[in-house]
C-alpha cells in the first residue's frame, strides 16, 4: 500500500437527540442512522479527508457504541465502521471524541444503504472535528409533474423521470479542493429489479434549469436543488458513487 493512494472509510451509526436546524434534515423522528467516513491520502499530498455519512431524524443526536474492522479492495485501506458518542452537527464547528468501531451496514454492492432524510458530510480534517459540506436527500419522486415549460407533455426517454431533491450546506472550511463536482448527475446509476446496473441515467429534462443543483459551491452557503434521472425502472435502487471515492450510497425507491 506504500506505493498506492490510500482511502479509509468509516461508517458512523448515531441515534439523535438535538441538532436543531444545523444540518437541515427533513423526515420523521424515528430514522435510524448510519455514517460513512472516507479518508483520502494522496501520494503527493499528505492530507487525509474523511467522508462521513449519517442518517438522522428531524431532531436529536445521541450516543452509540460498537467495534469492528474490515479489509477493503487492494487500492484502498481498511474499511472500518465507527460509532460516535460525541459527534456534533454541521455547519458550525462540530467536535467529536475518538469513536469506537463497529461493523458497517452495507448493501451487497458495498454501498451504504440510505433513506430519504439521511445526511452525508465531508470532514475537514482527519479526526472529523469539523465538516466542510453536508448533503441531504429530502425527496425522491418518480414521474412527478414536470415544471420545465419545454418539458411539459414530454415523456422520459427511457420511461420514467426520477427527481432527487437535495439540500447542500457548506461550512467556512469548504474549498474547491474539498470536493469536486459534488452530486454530479453522471455519478448516479440505477439498479433495476433484475439486478442490472444502468449507468448514464442523468437527464436535464422535466425540471427548470433554475431548479437544478449548481455545479460549484461557495463556503458558508446553503443550496437547495434537484438531480434528474431517466430510467426504464419505476422501482429500483439509486446508487451515488462519486468518481474519486471508493464507495458510495444507495436509496431504494
Secondary structure, DSSP 8 states (H G I E B T S, - for coil): -TTS-EEEEEEE----S--TTSS---S-TT----EEEEEEE-SS---EEEEEEEE--SS----------B---TTS--EEEE--SS---TTS--------B----B-TTS-EEE-TTEEEEEESSTT--SEEEEEEEEEEEES-----TTTTT---SSSEEEEEEEEEEE-TT--TTT-SSTT-GGGEEEEETTS-EE---EE--SS-GGGB--S---TT-EEEEEEEEEES-SSEEEEE--TTSS--EEEE-
